Amino acid sequence: MTGALGEGGLRVAAVQMASGPSVAANLTEAEVLIKLAAKQGAKLVVLPEYFAILGLKDTDKVAVREKPGEGPIQEFLAKTAKKLGIWLVGGSVPLWTEDPNKVKNTTLVFNDQGKQVARYDKIHLFGFEMGAEKYKEEATIEAGDEIVVFDSPFGRVGLAICYDLRFPELFRRMQPVDLIVVPAAFTETTGRAHWETLVRARAIENLAYVVASAQGGFHRNGRETHGDSMIVDPWGIVLDRLPRGSGVVVAELDQDYKARLRQSLPALNHRVLSC
């Protein structure tokens, strides 16, 4: 069974970037790619994690953090969504916390009128040490603690960010959910090993669409991200993908197809263990 494009559906897109340390430059590139997605008929566009800044140092994002409802990054998201008449998922935005040395790594969602309709603060903070690679997000990020699902023209949408993919209990707690969006910046090392498997698994086990928008390429800080942004249907089929570089992937949601799959394989109703 495949979820082919058809008339009357809702197109969604994932943007892939290789962001750098300049917020202004990243916003300029993001605008070009969002417009490209909109021209292809996308009504929901998802930006990657850290789309507005991937600094030379981890602390660079703290220096440009914004208070909720204020600042150039949030203004850009609201204005772009309204101008293009799309729903825009703002990857992740560094938002203010009371700790002067940290940010909330936050996904903000704006509707087609430019109004913010959802906020998700990343719950699971990435930590990794292998060879010369070492990451410790808890040093600059304050974790969130709230699961976020919201109603939209695309069904019930669940929000997650990057490392969250490794924790299936988060997605079970989203139920009922029709579409899961995952802005990410997977490293090349972990992404090459696990990215596609994790994205497709979250789609299959929740019988939901997944839009996974990634950083993909080499960054000025020396980091390499995996890319491979993709849109996966509830049967685990990859509808569109972009292995590397900047660009967009686009696919169409078919809610009737999703409903048929859930009727044929009612695994969500067969659950015995609760989270």
C-alpha positions as MATLAB code, in Angstrom:
seq = 'MTGALGEGGLRVAAVQMASGPSVAANLTEAEVLIKLAAKQGAKLVVLPEYFAILGLKDTDKVAVREKPGEGPIQEFLAKTAKKLGIWLVGGSVPLWTEDPNKVKNTTLVFNDQGKQVARYDKIHLFGFEMGAEKYKEEATIEAGDEIVVFDSPFGRVGLAICYDLRFPELFRRMQPVDLIVVPAAFTETTGRAHWETLVRARAIENLAYVVASAQGGFHRNGRETHGDSMIVDPWGIVLDRLPRGSGVVVAELDQDYKARLRQSLPALNHRVLSC';
ca = [
       0.000    0.000    0.000;
       1.372    3.404   -0.922;
       0.326    6.942   -0.217;
       0.533    8.397   -3.726;
      -0.093   12.071   -4.398;
      -3.681   12.833   -5.233;
      -5.983   15.768   -5.741;
      -7.522   17.491   -2.771;
      -4.838   16.489   -0.275;
      -2.638   18.753    1.780;
       0.966   19.140    0.747;
       3.651   19.438    3.372;
       7.346   20.192    3.055;
      10.585   19.802    4.962;
      13.381   22.307    4.464;
      17.011   21.205    4.606;
      19.823   23.658    5.358;
      23.445   23.801    6.465;
      23.111   26.774    8.783;
      26.013   28.921    9.921;
      26.756   31.509   12.619;
      24.963   34.481   10.993;
      21.290   34.759   11.924;
      20.644   37.232    9.091;
      22.230   34.978    6.464;
      20.355   31.922    7.716;
      17.019   33.744    7.653;
      17.695   34.867    4.089;
      18.366   31.295    2.975;
      15.395   29.972    4.934;
      13.105   32.464    3.206;
      14.259   31.324   -0.240;
      13.646   27.673    0.632;
      10.278   28.312    2.285;
       9.127   30.166   -0.837;
      10.333   27.252   -2.967;
       8.250   24.858   -0.887;
       5.205   27.154   -1.097;
       5.556   27.364   -4.891;
       5.344   23.572   -4.953;
       2.012   23.772   -3.152;
       3.116   23.091    0.420;
       0.677   24.433    3.012;
       2.778   23.290    5.973;
       6.539   23.907    5.905;
       8.949   22.574    8.536;
      12.371   24.137    9.136;
      15.279   22.198   10.691;
      16.599   22.439   14.220;
      18.961   25.402   14.712;
      17.850   26.810   11.344;
      18.537   30.389   12.477;
      21.962   29.784   14.013;
      24.501   27.004   14.192;
      27.310   28.964   15.783;
      31.051   28.616   15.913;
      30.610   27.808   19.624;
      27.668   26.251   21.485;
      27.296   29.450   23.474;
      26.669   31.540   20.345;
      22.991   30.653   20.427;
      22.756   32.001   23.976;
      23.976   35.381   22.748;
      21.073   35.678   20.270;
      18.321   34.156   22.409;
      14.952   35.862   22.236;
      12.165   36.463   24.683;
       8.843   34.863   23.701;
       7.054   37.003   21.145;
      10.038   39.258   20.511;
      13.068   39.314   18.251;
      14.040   38.982   14.587;
      13.752   35.193   14.358;
      10.179   35.090   15.635;
       9.240   38.158   13.577;
      10.606   36.428   10.480;
       8.552   33.288   11.125;
       5.309   35.161   11.753;
       5.682   37.482    8.765;
       6.706   34.711    6.384;
       3.800   32.458    7.389;
       1.299   35.285    6.899;
       2.819   36.546    3.648;
       2.813   33.110    2.017;
      -0.419   31.906    3.641;
       1.187   28.764    5.038;
       1.587   27.037    8.371;
       5.239   27.334    9.353;
       7.049   25.159   11.888;
      10.042   27.171   13.051;
      12.554   24.360   13.454;
      14.042   25.421   16.744;
      14.500   28.926   18.119;
      16.805   29.829   21.037;
      14.441   31.293   23.621;
      15.134   33.052   26.907;
      15.431   31.269   30.244;
      16.167   32.629   33.699;
      19.602   31.014   33.508;
      21.751   33.577   31.653;
      23.961   30.820   30.238;
      21.222   28.711   28.673;
      18.342   28.743   26.196;
      15.192   26.800   25.614;
      15.552   24.943   22.316;
      12.046   25.642   21.084;
       9.838   24.754   18.146;
       7.305   27.473   17.384;
       4.362   26.941   15.051;
       2.676   29.786   13.190;
      -0.592   29.451   11.283;
      -1.369   30.958    7.881;
      -2.362   34.233    9.537;
       1.041   34.567   11.175;
      -0.269   33.755   14.649;
       1.718   31.505   16.962;
      -0.429   28.462   17.750;
       1.983   26.052   19.455;
       5.274   25.940   21.337;
       7.383   22.910   22.193;
      10.562   23.031   24.300;
      12.909   20.147   23.521;
      12.652   17.543   26.286;
      15.540   15.166   25.596;
      18.973   16.804   25.471;
      21.630   15.214   23.273;
      24.805   13.874   24.813;
      27.397   11.941   22.808;
      31.078   11.037   23.034;
      32.847    8.974   20.386;
      36.406    9.565   19.323;
      36.938   13.277   18.758;
      33.199   14.005   18.773;
      31.669   15.311   21.972;
      28.285   16.950   22.477;
      26.589   17.989   25.689;
      23.448   20.007   25.069;
      22.623   20.289   28.755;
      25.518   22.737   29.096;
      23.654   25.407   27.101;
      20.043   24.187   26.922;
      17.356   23.983   29.578;
      15.094   21.005   28.939;
      11.347   21.266   28.496;
       8.861   18.971   30.210;
       5.605   19.232   28.247;
       4.403   17.034   25.376;
       2.740   19.164   22.713;
       0.059   18.100   20.231;
      -2.239   20.575   18.495;
      -5.169   20.546   16.076;
      -4.689   21.888   12.564;
      -5.994   21.504    9.004;
      -3.455   18.662    8.721;
      -4.972   16.717   11.612;
      -3.510   16.435   15.088;
       0.155   17.380   14.920;
       2.771   16.254   17.437;
       6.026   18.155   17.960;
       9.452   16.662   18.634;
      13.051   17.748   18.078;
      16.036   15.667   16.938;
      17.230   13.518   19.876;
      13.590   13.020   20.907;
      13.413   10.458   18.081;
      15.207    7.938   20.279;
      12.456    7.925   22.916;
       9.348    6.186   21.540;
       7.422    6.699   24.767;
       7.229   10.411   23.918;
       5.352    9.651   20.715;
       3.038    7.164   22.387;
       2.037    9.934   24.789;
       1.053   12.073   21.777;
      -1.820    9.759   20.828;
      -4.073   10.425   19.050;
      -1.731   11.962   16.475;
      -1.933   12.136   12.663;
       1.272   13.948   11.768;
       4.584   14.171   13.614;
       7.102   16.878   12.747;
      10.741   16.460   13.728;
      13.193   19.305   13.101;
      16.683   17.881   13.560;
      20.436   18.371   13.347;
      21.669   14.778   13.570;
      25.433   14.364   13.456;
      26.803   12.478   10.464;
      28.030    9.701   12.764;
      24.700    9.015   14.483;
      22.612    9.934   11.455;
      24.354    7.529    9.126;
      23.713    4.722   11.608;
      20.214    5.481   12.889;
      18.383    8.448   11.308;
      16.276    6.708    8.661;
      15.534    3.748   10.926;
      14.289    5.994   13.727;
      12.183    8.243   11.494;
      10.497    5.325    9.742;
       9.977    3.467   13.030;
       8.155    6.428   14.573;
       5.875    6.546   11.531;
       5.180    2.816   11.513;
       4.525    2.326   15.208;
       2.205    5.352   15.401;
       0.597    4.819   11.969;
       1.211    8.512   11.355;
       2.946   10.696    8.802;
       6.369   12.015    9.820;
       7.971   15.146    8.400;
      11.645   15.144    9.357;
      13.518   18.326    8.487;
      17.279   18.163    8.949;
      20.488   20.096    8.878;
      22.614   18.514    6.161;
      26.199   19.314    5.283;
      29.400   20.844    6.598;
      29.185   23.805    8.959;
      31.654   26.590    9.689;
      32.169   25.284   13.223;
      33.609   22.067   11.780;
      30.504   20.016   12.474;
      29.042   17.696    9.856;
      25.313   16.971    9.936;
      23.681   14.028    8.229;
      20.813   15.589    6.294;
      18.493   13.121    4.542;
      15.377   15.155    5.275;
      12.375   12.996    4.496;
       8.625   12.653    4.595;
       7.408    9.195    5.588;
       3.889    7.835    5.348;
       2.097    5.761    8.043;
       3.208    2.523    6.354;
       6.847    3.541    6.696;
       7.313    4.413    3.028;
       9.625    7.329    2.265;
       7.632    9.632   -0.005;
      10.410   12.146   -0.654;
      13.927   12.721    0.632;
      16.996   14.916    0.151;
      20.278   13.187    1.067;
      22.531   16.272    1.313;
      22.657   20.007    0.727;
      20.084   22.770    0.890;
      16.631   22.246   -0.587;
      13.124   21.013    0.115;
      11.200   17.762    0.075;
       7.460   17.777   -0.570;
       4.697   15.189   -0.252;
       0.979   15.012    0.203;
      -0.973   13.847    3.217;
      -3.795   11.431    2.498;
      -5.962   11.070    5.583;
      -8.233    8.485    3.934;
      -5.204    6.331    3.188;
      -4.072    6.674    6.815;
      -7.538    5.702    8.029;
      -7.562    2.607    5.804;
      -4.185    1.537    7.146;
      -5.367    1.919   10.728;
      -8.454   -0.120    9.928;
      -6.410   -2.862    8.274;
      -3.815   -2.938   11.048;
      -5.455   -1.634   14.261;
      -2.241   -1.839   16.270;
      -3.025    1.382   18.125;
      -6.176   -0.276   19.472;
      -4.297   -3.446   20.381;
      -1.942   -1.751   22.833;
      -1.907   -3.445   26.243;
       0.854   -1.603   28.092;
       0.422    2.078   28.882;
       3.253    4.596   28.957;
];
